[in-house]
Amino acid sequence: MTTALLDAETLMSRLAFLGDIGRDGHGALTRLAATDADKAARDQLVDWFREAGLEIHVDRIGNIFGVWPIKSDTPPLMMGSHIDSVVNAGIYDGCYGVLAALSVVEAMQQAGVRPDRSLVIGMFTNEEGARFAPDMMGSLVYAGGLGVELALQASDANGATLGEELSRIGYAGEMVPGAMVPSAFLELHIEQGPVLEHEGCMIGAVTNLQGISWQKVSIEGIANHAGTTPTRLRADAGLAAAKVIVFLRELVAGSDSVATVGTIRFAPEVINVVPGRAEFTVDLRDPDEMILRSREASLAEFLKSLEASDGLTIETESLARSQPVKFDEHLLQQIEQSASALSFSCSRMTSGAGHDAQMMARICPAAMIFVPSKDGISHNPREHTDEDALIAGAHVLLDTAFRLAVNHCCSDQPST
């Protein structure tokens, strides 16, 4: 257990400061990837990195790395997350993991601790995917799951590409993504769910992440007069969309799977016209790959039968797909030992959301630490975690990093 002291006051003030970057005239926080607000937040983060004496590296997808360089034959220990947000967001999602990692490095520096390998703080581009698809893009590219050129060509709703926008804001780096392969990757994050709070538990040791399947469904019917077209003679794309939503709820009822229709649009979207077209998204998740595949197959079969029964044309497009991820057992044990040494209750758990750590797990041992979210709310201005929980999580990250990079219990043990 480390005796280094973490500066909790500085961590909290930085979270608040970063949380004010990107607010509109009504106070809503929106900091989408590669926007002016994202640039301002990146600039501030780089300033804090420099104040800590860290080397700054930016790769071609815009990921930023603050490096405390230590001459060693052992690959670095990397910690981090992201700082982009969804629309009308809270202040903790992602930012907490990056800023807590900075506090960990500073605590070790100020205590005169010398790790046996370099420590790296990673900030990954476009984790939310709120502006450019897919989500977790920066870490996915870094881990080799998506080509950098293809990712840079991703465009937003206005046709601007990520490559153009990174150049515009000054964060189109030259480093090849994946150039630094860590010995391990740790991500501290708010839970974004209700489990820890419900169980009265301070720390979550995240064992795995659910697989995620995103699709866009387009249904073509016939737009017609709402008053003169008998119900029995309609090809109602809106009704068909409603049937799909009900089917999805019934499909996952009583299981660990979840299904969400998060966006929907009708055309021509006129009060007295039967919808001739419906477009909506489907988000399917499950921690078991075979079950997730079965959910996808069930949806495809239902859409095929709906197409025939209701006289429609239905098309689907895959928007993103990630397999479930199991985190490294050795790292999980280190997190649990740190929580125990600090007298924090700790529970193993599954993450229902996607995170950069799941992409980094492709190239190195990885694990996550969760702290409770008030009422399980996230991606919302009401997102909140109590200060004592935020500080507790940062101390667990510090102690775990100490165990891995100072106390020599790391190692480069294989992922299980």
KABELCOR-V117886 format. One record per residue. N is the residue number from 1. RES is the residue in one letter. SS is DSSP state (hx for helix, st for strand, lp for the rest). Layout:
N,RES,SS
N,RES,SS
This chain:
1,M,lp
2,T,lp
3,T,lp
4,A,lp
5,L,lp
6,L,lp
7,D,lp
8,A,hx
9,E,hx
10,T,hx
11,L,hx
12,M,hx
13,S,hx
14,R,hx
15,L,hx
16,A,hx
17,F,hx
18,L,hx
19,G,hx
20,D,lp
21,I,lp
22,G,lp
23,R,st
24,D,lp
25,G,lp
26,H,lp
27,G,lp
28,A,lp
29,L,st
30,T,lp
31,R,lp
32,L,lp
33,A,lp
34,A,lp
35,T,lp
36,D,hx
37,A,hx
38,D,hx
39,K,hx
40,A,hx
41,A,hx
42,R,hx
43,D,hx
44,Q,hx
45,L,hx
46,V,hx
47,D,hx
48,W,hx
49,F,hx
50,R,hx
51,E,hx
52,A,lp
53,G,lp
54,L,lp
55,E,st
56,I,st
57,H,st
58,V,st
59,D,st
60,R,lp
61,I,lp
62,G,lp
63,N,lp
64,I,st
65,F,st
66,G,st
67,V,st
68,W,st
69,P,lp
70,I,lp
71,K,lp
72,S,lp
73,D,lp
74,T,lp
75,P,lp
76,P,lp
77,L,st
78,M,st
79,M,st
80,G,st
81,S,st
82,H,lp
83,I,lp
84,D,lp
85,S,lp
86,V,lp
87,V,lp
88,N,lp
89,A,st
90,G,lp
91,I,lp
92,Y,lp
93,D,lp
94,G,lp
95,C,hx
96,Y,hx
97,G,hx
98,V,hx
99,L,hx
100,A,hx
101,A,hx
102,L,hx
103,S,hx
104,V,hx
105,V,hx
106,E,hx
107,A,hx
108,M,hx
109,Q,hx
110,Q,hx
111,A,lp
112,G,lp
113,V,lp
114,R,lp
115,P,lp
116,D,lp
117,R,lp
118,S,lp
119,L,st
120,V,st
121,I,st
122,G,st
123,M,st
124,F,lp
125,T,lp
126,N,lp
127,E,lp
128,E,lp
129,G,lp
130,A,lp
131,R,lp
132,F,lp
133,A,lp
134,P,lp
135,D,lp
136,M,lp
137,M,hx
138,G,hx
139,S,hx
140,L,hx
141,V,hx
142,Y,hx
143,A,lp
144,G,lp
145,G,lp
146,L,lp
147,G,lp
148,V,hx
149,E,hx
150,L,hx
151,A,hx
152,L,hx
153,Q,lp
154,A,lp
155,S,st
156,D,lp
157,A,lp
158,N,lp
159,G,lp
160,A,lp
161,T,st
162,L,hx
163,G,hx
164,E,hx
165,E,hx
166,L,hx
167,S,hx
168,R,hx
169,I,hx
170,G,lp
171,Y,lp
172,A,lp
173,G,lp
174,E,lp
175,M,st
176,V,lp
177,P,lp
178,G,lp
179,A,lp
180,M,lp
181,V,lp
182,P,lp
183,S,lp
184,A,st
185,F,st
186,L,st
187,E,st
188,L,st
189,H,st
190,I,st
191,E,lp
192,Q,lp
193,G,lp
194,P,lp
195,V,hx
196,L,hx
197,E,hx
198,H,hx
199,E,hx
200,G,lp
201,C,lp
202,M,lp
203,I,st
204,G,st
205,A,st
206,V,st
207,T,st
208,N,st
209,L,st
210,Q,lp
211,G,st
212,I,st
213,S,st
214,W,st
215,Q,st
216,K,st
217,V,st
218,S,st
219,I,st
220,E,st
221,G,lp
222,I,lp
223,A,lp
224,N,st
225,H,st
226,A,lp
227,G,lp
228,T,lp
229,T,lp
230,P,lp
231,T,hx
232,R,hx
233,L,hx
234,R,lp
235,A,lp
236,D,lp
237,A,hx
238,G,hx
239,L,hx
240,A,hx
241,A,hx
242,A,hx
243,K,hx
244,V,hx
245,I,hx
246,V,hx
247,F,hx
248,L,hx
249,R,hx
250,E,hx
251,L,hx
252,V,hx
253,A,lp
254,G,lp
255,S,lp
256,D,lp
257,S,lp
258,V,st
259,A,st
260,T,st
261,V,lp
262,G,lp
263,T,lp
264,I,st
265,R,st
266,F,st
267,A,st
268,P,lp
269,E,lp
270,V,lp
271,I,lp
272,N,lp
273,V,st
274,V,st
275,P,lp
276,G,lp
277,R,st
278,A,st
279,E,st
280,F,st
281,T,st
282,V,st
283,D,st
284,L,st
285,R,st
286,D,st
287,P,lp
288,D,lp
289,E,hx
290,M,hx
291,I,hx
292,L,hx
293,R,hx
294,S,hx
295,R,hx
296,E,hx
297,A,hx
298,S,hx
299,L,hx
300,A,hx
301,E,hx
302,F,hx
303,L,hx
304,K,hx
305,S,hx
306,L,hx
307,E,hx
308,A,hx
309,S,hx
310,D,hx
311,G,lp
312,L,lp
313,T,st
314,I,st
315,E,st
316,T,st
317,E,st
318,S,st
319,L,st
320,A,st
321,R,st
322,S,st
323,Q,lp
324,P,lp
325,V,st
326,K,st
327,F,lp
328,D,lp
329,E,hx
330,H,hx
331,L,hx
332,L,hx
333,Q,hx
334,Q,hx
335,I,hx
336,E,hx
337,Q,hx
338,S,hx
339,A,hx
340,S,hx
341,A,hx
342,L,lp
343,S,lp
344,F,lp
345,S,lp
346,C,st
347,S,st
348,R,st
349,M,st
350,T,st
351,S,st
352,G,lp
353,A,lp
354,G,lp
355,H,lp
356,D,hx
357,A,hx
358,Q,hx
359,M,hx
360,M,hx
361,A,lp
362,R,lp
363,I,lp
364,C,lp
365,P,st
366,A,st
367,A,st
368,M,st
369,I,st
370,F,st
371,V,st
372,P,lp
373,S,lp
374,K,hx
375,D,hx
376,G,hx
377,I,lp
378,S,lp
379,H,lp
380,N,lp
381,P,lp
382,R,lp
383,E,lp
384,H,lp
385,T,lp
386,D,lp
387,E,hx
388,D,hx
389,A,hx
390,L,hx
391,I,hx
392,A,hx
393,G,hx
394,A,hx
395,H,hx
396,V,hx
397,L,hx
398,L,hx
399,D,hx
400,T,hx
401,A,hx
402,F,hx
403,R,hx
404,L,hx
405,A,hx
406,V,lp
407,N,lp
408,H,lp
409,C,lp
410,C,lp
411,S,lp
412,D,lp
413,Q,lp
414,P,lp
415,S,lp
416,T,lp
